[in-house]
Amino acid sequence: MLIYKILLPSEWAAFEDAGRFDGSPFDHESGFIHLSSREQVAATALRVFGGEPELVVVAVDTEVVAESLRWEESRDRGVFPHVYGPLPRSAVVAVHRVAGAAAVDDALPR
């Protein structure tokens, strides 16, 4: 199964350089890395990254992060995947460069 992490281009560059992603400032505040299912990712992009002109959406293989993955209820938005620990580059199976939040749904395979 795939889950998705939405990143700013600078976050993706740092992820690639480091070989892992330790989280955004918001992830650090929460204590885990926020991800979305395929069904959730477009709405998440619009809600959180609506003003960003460019995004990078990475598809993460849940089997690679299984030990640190938890599906948890979010405030009024359903159950979301959260990773407790860094995301290794090896978990990323696809990278989608997207021209803004409104284009996320069309950019990802169904």
Helices and strands as residue ranges (DSSP letters): E 2-7, H 9-18, E 20-21, H 25-30, E 33-34, H 38-49, E 55-61, G 66-68, E 69-74, E 78-83, E 87-88, G 89-91, E 92-98, G 101-103, H 104-107
